[in-house]
Amino acid sequence: MAEGSRGAVLVTLPDREDAVELAEQLQEQGYEPCRVHRDMLAGEDDAEDADWVIEVLTGPHGGPAVFDEPHLGTLADNYGGFAVAE
């Protein structure tokens, strides 16, 4: 694990538009940065078979986003996704 990603939460969603929408909501709530990345599924050749990951490092409280993993997990679940701490 890279030093800079300690305490990060990765929110994974199946749809790009949902990932962008949720990232914007998270930024409005004070989470930062909320970078959206494409995560190709291992071993898959089809470009459509990808998940979208929102990388969240810091919560609105100024501490690591990992403290908010349950909240981020609930939000992800609303979009058919999940959240995991790094």
N, CA and C atoms as an extended XYZ file, in Angstrom:
258
Properties=species:S:1:pos:R:3:atomname:S:1:resname:S:1:resid:I:1 pbc="F F F"
N         0.846       -1.172        0.000 N   MET     1
C         0.000        0.000        0.000 CA  MET     1
C         0.890        1.233        0.000 C   MET     1
N         0.578        2.159       -0.855 N   ALA     2
C         1.355        3.392       -0.947 CA  ALA     2
C         1.081        4.276        0.264 C   ALA     2
N         2.096        4.994        0.694 N   GLU     3
C         1.966        5.860        1.871 CA  GLU     3
C         0.825        6.860        1.716 C   GLU     3
N         0.657        7.416        0.519 N   GLY     4
C        -0.364        8.425        0.295 CA  GLY     4
C        -1.781        7.902        0.312 C   GLY     4
N        -1.985        6.588        0.200 N   SER     5
C        -3.332        6.048        0.149 CA  SER     5
C        -3.790        5.498        1.495 C   SER     5
N        -2.993        5.644        2.544 N   ARG     6
C        -3.368        5.150        3.865 CA  ARG     6
C        -4.649        5.824        4.336 C   ARG     6
N        -5.625        5.020        4.728 N   GLY     7
C        -6.888        5.564        5.195 CA  GLY     7
C        -7.879        5.857        4.092 C   GLY     7
N        -7.517        5.513        2.851 N   ALA     8
C        -8.406        5.756        1.719 CA  ALA     8
C        -9.537        4.734        1.703 C   ALA     8
N       -10.629        5.127        1.088 N   VAL     9
C       -11.742        4.222        0.835 CA  VAL     9
C       -11.980        4.220       -0.668 C   VAL     9
N       -12.117        3.026       -1.223 N   LEU    10
C       -12.431        2.873       -2.637 CA  LEU    10
C       -13.899        2.493       -2.753 C   LEU    10
N       -14.670        3.358       -3.400 N   VAL    11
C       -16.094        3.131       -3.619 CA  VAL    11
C       -16.237        2.642       -5.052 C   VAL    11
N       -16.725        1.419       -5.220 N   THR    12
C       -16.795        0.794       -6.536 CA  THR    12
C       -18.245        0.679       -6.986 C   THR    12
N       -18.514        1.205       -8.187 N   LEU    13
C       -19.856        1.181       -8.759 CA  LEU    13
C       -19.798        0.604      -10.168 C   LEU    13
N       -20.898       -0.016      -10.626 N   PRO    14
C       -20.895       -0.606      -11.964 CA  PRO    14
C       -21.118        0.386      -13.106 C   PRO    14
N       -21.598        1.590      -12.810 N   ASP    15
C       -21.971        2.541      -13.858 CA  ASP    15
C       -21.176        3.844      -13.732 C   ASP    15
N       -20.619        4.300      -14.847 N   ARG    16
C       -19.793        5.516      -14.841 CA  ARG    16
C       -20.578        6.747      -14.407 C   ARG    16
N       -21.780        6.944      -14.959 N   GLU    17
C       -22.565        8.127      -14.609 CA  GLU    17
C       -22.889        8.158      -13.122 C   GLU    17
N       -23.209        6.988      -12.561 N   ASP    18
C       -23.471        6.918      -11.124 CA  ASP    18
C       -22.223        7.274      -10.325 C   ASP    18
N       -21.063        6.806      -10.780 N   ALA    19
C       -19.807        7.098      -10.082 CA  ALA    19
C       -19.517        8.596      -10.096 C   ALA    19
N       -19.718        9.231      -11.234 N   VAL    20
C       -19.487       10.678      -11.338 CA  VAL    20
C       -20.481       11.430      -10.449 C   VAL    20
N       -21.745       11.011      -10.480 N   GLU    21
C       -22.772       11.653       -9.653 CA  GLU    21
C       -22.447       11.520       -8.164 C   GLU    21
N       -22.078       10.310       -7.733 N   LEU    22
C       -21.761       10.102       -6.322 CA  LEU    22
C       -20.495       10.864       -5.925 C   LEU    22
N       -19.509       10.901       -6.799 N   ALA    23
C       -18.282       11.656       -6.509 CA  ALA    23
C       -18.605       13.131       -6.283 C   ALA    23
N       -19.494       13.683       -7.093 N   GLU    24
C       -19.899       15.084       -6.922 CA  GLU    24
C       -20.621       15.282       -5.591 C   GLU    24
N       -21.497       14.332       -5.226 N   GLN    25
C       -22.198       14.411       -3.946 CA  GLN    25
C       -21.210       14.362       -2.783 C   GLN    25
N       -20.235       13.471       -2.891 N   LEU    26
C       -19.244       13.334       -1.823 CA  LEU    26
C       -18.424       14.616       -1.666 C   LEU    26
N       -18.054       15.225       -2.786 N   GLN    27
C       -17.308       16.487       -2.718 CA  GLN    27
C       -18.141       17.574       -2.047 C   GLN    27
N       -19.443       17.614       -2.357 N   GLU    28
C       -20.332       18.594       -1.728 CA  GLU    28
C       -20.430       18.362       -0.224 C   GLU    28
N       -20.280       17.101        0.215 N   GLN    29
C       -20.335       16.755        1.637 CA  GLN    29
C       -18.995       17.006        2.337 C   GLN    29
N       -17.961       17.351        1.573 N   GLY    30
C       -16.669       17.668        2.165 CA  GLY    30
C       -15.611       16.588        2.048 C   GLY    30
N       -15.908       15.511        1.319 N   TYR    31
C       -14.900       14.473        1.085 CA  TYR    31
C       -13.963       14.944       -0.013 C   TYR    31
N       -12.690       14.551        0.089 N   GLU    32
C       -11.746       14.941       -0.962 CA  GLU    32
C       -10.558       14.003       -1.004 C   GLU    32
N        -9.809       13.951       -2.048 N   PRO    33
C       -10.353       14.193       -3.381 CA  PRO    33
C       -11.259       13.032       -3.735 C   PRO    33
N       -12.147       13.209       -4.644 N   CYS    34
C       -13.064       12.154       -5.082 CA  CYS    34
C       -12.771       11.866       -6.548 C   CYS    34
N       -11.688       11.150       -6.773 N   ARG    35
C       -11.250       10.840       -8.140 CA  ARG    35
C       -11.965        9.594       -8.647 C   ARG    35
N       -12.469        9.674       -9.863 N   VAL    36
C       -13.136        8.531      -10.484 CA  VAL    36
C       -12.157        7.865      -11.442 C   VAL    36
N       -11.981        6.549      -11.255 N   HIS    37
C       -11.078        5.763      -12.092 CA  HIS    37
C       -11.838        4.600      -12.713 C   HIS    37
N       -11.429        4.225      -13.891 N   ARG    38
C       -11.965        3.026      -14.532 CA  ARG    38
C       -11.127        1.842      -14.074 C   ARG    38
N       -11.792        0.786      -13.643 N   ASP    39
C       -11.109       -0.409      -13.155 CA  ASP    39
C       -11.528       -1.592      -14.022 C   ASP    39
N       -10.668       -1.945      -14.964 N   MET    40
C       -10.959       -3.083      -15.836 CA  MET    40
C       -10.919       -4.360      -15.013 C   MET    40
N       -11.884       -5.219      -15.227 N   LEU    41
C       -11.915       -6.490      -14.517 CA  LEU    41
C       -10.824       -7.401      -15.054 C   LEU    41
N       -10.098       -8.008      -14.168 N   ALA    42
C        -8.963       -8.863      -14.544 CA  ALA    42
C        -9.409       -9.985      -15.465 C   ALA    42
N        -8.689      -10.149      -16.567 N   GLY    43
C        -8.946      -11.244      -17.493 CA  GLY    43
C       -10.058      -10.994      -18.484 C   GLY    43
N       -10.669       -9.840      -18.445 N   GLU    44
C       -11.768       -9.552      -19.358 CA  GLU    44
C       -11.266       -8.732      -20.545 C   GLU    44
N       -11.700       -9.119      -21.751 N   ASP    45
C       -11.312       -8.408      -22.965 CA  ASP    45
C       -12.330       -7.342      -23.359 C   ASP    45
N       -13.557       -7.498      -22.916 N   ASP    46
C       -14.625       -6.596      -23.300 CA  ASP    46
C       -14.478       -5.268      -22.559 C   ASP    46
N       -14.327       -4.192      -23.298 N   ALA    47
C       -14.123       -2.866      -22.701 CA  ALA    47
C       -15.331       -2.411      -21.884 C   ALA    47
N       -16.511       -2.977      -22.161 N   GLU    48
C       -17.698       -2.597      -21.411 CA  GLU    48
C       -17.733       -3.246      -20.038 C   GLU    48
N       -16.903       -4.258      -19.818 N   ASP    49
C       -16.900       -4.992      -18.560 CA  ASP    49
C       -15.912       -4.343      -17.597 C   ASP    49
N       -16.305       -3.204      -17.066 N   ALA    50
C       -15.430       -2.447      -16.168 CA  ALA    50
C       -16.256       -1.901      -15.016 C   ALA    50
N       -15.604       -1.722      -13.890 N   ASP    51
C       -16.215       -1.035      -12.758 CA  ASP    51
C       -15.618        0.362      -12.692 C   ASP    51
N       -16.276        1.225      -11.944 N   TRP    52
C       -15.816        2.598      -11.763 CA  TRP    52
C       -15.543        2.811      -10.287 C   TRP    52
N       -14.363        3.281       -9.977 N   VAL    53
C       -13.908        3.411       -8.600 CA  VAL    53
C       -13.739        4.887       -8.248 C   VAL    53
N       -14.335        5.267       -7.123 N   ILE    54
C       -14.132        6.609       -6.579 CA  ILE    54
C       -13.122        6.461       -5.448 C   ILE    54
N       -11.998        7.124       -5.586 N   GLU    55
C       -10.961        7.094       -4.560 CA  GLU    55
C       -11.183        8.278       -3.619 C   GLU    55
N       -11.472        7.968       -2.359 N   VAL    56
C       -11.748        9.000       -1.363 CA  VAL    56
C       -10.671        8.917       -0.285 C   VAL    56
N        -9.938       10.003       -0.081 N   LEU    57
C        -8.831       10.000        0.876 CA  LEU    57
C        -9.168       10.652        2.214 C   LEU    57
N        -9.904       11.755        2.182 N   THR    58
C       -10.147       12.539        3.389 CA  THR    58
C       -11.638       12.771        3.583 C   THR    58
N       -12.091       12.606        4.822 N   GLY    59
C       -13.489       12.853        5.150 CA  GLY    59
C       -13.738       14.306        5.472 C   GLY    59
N       -15.007       14.681        5.632 N   PRO    60
C       -15.350       16.071        5.918 CA  PRO    60
C       -14.811       16.554        7.266 C   PRO    60
N       -14.431       15.640        8.122 N   HIS    61
C       -13.876       15.950        9.441 CA  HIS    61
C       -12.383       16.242        9.368 C   HIS    61
N       -11.787       16.069        8.178 N   GLY    62
C       -10.362       16.325        7.989 CA  GLY    62
C        -9.473       15.124        8.219 C   GLY    62
N       -10.048       14.047        8.724 N   GLY    63
C        -9.282       12.828        8.963 CA  GLY    63
C        -9.400       11.860        7.802 C   GLY    63
N        -8.754       10.701        7.918 N   PRO    64
C        -8.812        9.706        6.852 CA  PRO    64
C       -10.252        9.258        6.570 C   PRO    64
N       -10.548        9.042        5.313 N   ALA    65
C       -11.888        8.627        4.897 CA  ALA    65
C       -12.279        7.273        5.481 C   ALA    65
N       -11.284        6.481        5.893 N   VAL    66
C       -11.571        5.158        6.442 CA  VAL    66
C       -12.506        5.251        7.650 C   VAL    66
N       -12.483        6.375        8.371 N   PHE    67
C       -13.381        6.552        9.507 CA  PHE    67
C       -14.844        6.590        9.069 C   PHE    67
N       -15.090        6.907        7.800 N   ASP    68
C       -16.448        7.007        7.265 CA  ASP    68
C       -16.810        5.829        6.363 C   ASP    68
N       -16.046        4.749        6.435 N   GLU    69
C       -16.308        3.609        5.550 CA  GLU    69
C       -17.752        3.100        5.638 C   GLU    69
N       -18.364        2.971        6.832 N   PRO    70
C       -19.756        2.495        6.868 CA  PRO    70
C       -20.707        3.417        6.098 C   PRO    70
N       -20.541        4.729        6.252 N   HIS    71
C       -21.384        5.692        5.529 CA  HIS    71
C       -21.158        5.581        4.020 C   HIS    71
N       -19.898        5.514        3.615 N   LEU    72
C       -19.579        5.399        2.188 CA  LEU    72
C       -20.103        4.080        1.630 C   LEU    72
N       -20.057        3.026        2.422 N   GLY    73
C       -20.592        1.732        1.997 CA  GLY    73
C       -22.093        1.783        1.772 C   GLY    73
N       -22.803        2.490        2.642 N   THR    74
C       -24.249        2.637        2.484 CA  THR    74
C       -24.576        3.411        1.215 C   THR    74
N       -23.844        4.491        0.971 N   LEU    75
C       -24.059        5.263       -0.258 CA  LEU    75
C       -23.779        4.410       -1.489 C   LEU    75
N       -22.686        3.655       -1.459 N   ALA    76
C       -22.336        2.787       -2.589 CA  ALA    76
C       -23.420        1.747       -2.823 C   ALA    76
N       -23.947        1.180       -1.744 N   ASP    77
C       -24.997        0.165       -1.846 CA  ASP    77
C       -26.232        0.723       -2.545 C   ASP    77
N       -26.523        1.997       -2.325 N   ASN    78
C       -27.666        2.638       -2.984 CA  ASN    78
C       -27.512        2.674       -4.500 C   ASN    78
N       -26.280        2.571       -4.983 N   TYR    79
C       -25.994        2.577       -6.420 CA  TYR    79
C       -25.613        1.187       -6.927 C   TYR    79
N       -25.800        0.160       -6.115 N   GLY    80
C       -25.455       -1.197       -6.535 CA  GLY    80
C       -23.975       -1.491       -6.447 C   GLY    80
N       -23.264       -0.758       -5.603 N   GLY    81
C       -21.825       -0.946       -5.476 CA  GLY    81
C       -21.420       -1.288       -4.061 C   GLY    81
N       -20.154       -1.064       -3.754 N   PHE    82
C       -19.616       -1.367       -2.433 CA  PHE    82
C       -18.419       -0.467       -2.159 C   PHE    82
N       -18.006       -0.425       -0.892 N   ALA    83
C       -16.844        0.378       -0.491 CA  ALA    83
C       -15.916       -0.485        0.346 C   ALA    83
N       -14.613       -0.312        0.135 N   VAL    84
C       -13.608       -1.028        0.924 CA  VAL    84
C       -12.502       -0.055        1.316 C   VAL    84
N       -11.984       -0.262        2.522 N   ALA    85
C       -10.858        0.545        2.985 CA  ALA    85
C        -9.579       -0.008        2.397 C   ALA    85
N        -8.664        0.889        2.080 N   GLU    86
C        -7.341        0.497        1.577 CA  GLU    86
C        -6.479        0.072        2.722 C   GLU    86
